[in-house]
Every structure is written in C-alpha cells, then in structure tokens.
Amino acid sequence: MGTRVTLDDDVAELARRIAGQRGLTMKQVVNEALRTGLRNMGDPPKLTRFRVRPHHAGLQPGITLDNIQELLSQIEGDDSR
C-alpha cells in the first residue's frame, strides 16, 4: 500500500541511523517502528500497585511528643526560636 508520510527531521535522522546500523531500508525501519508504537498505543499502560509497608521507628529514650516546644529545644537547641 502506498501512503505518503512526512517525517520530522529528527525522526527521519534517527530512522536513517537505525537503518544504517541494522542494514535495513528506511521502509523496514519505519514499518517496524510503527508496528511497535501502534501496538503499544492500543494497550492501556500497565500499572503496578504501590504498597506502603509501615515501619515503627519508635522514639529514643527520654524523648516524648507531649511537649513540642521541649522536643524542638532538645533537637534544635535552646536558640531555635
């Protein structure tokens, strides 16, 4: 089937480079690239589930969250404010 397609300069250059490296014609490279690309465009992207595994870090001995000002003072020093 004959169809005229205009390629962007960067796409044509890349296709020429691949054709030279593989010993293929431009037609073969363009057809292979289109088959691969069109096949992938029809499929929805495969998503992988992201799972958070909580880790109990705990607090160091002598540190409490009851008084935030005191905690900041211990961590950053008395001149933190």
Secondary structure as UniProt FT lines:
FT   HELIX           9..22
FT   HELIX           26..42
FT   TURN            61..62
FT   HELIX           68..76
FT   HELIX           78..80
//
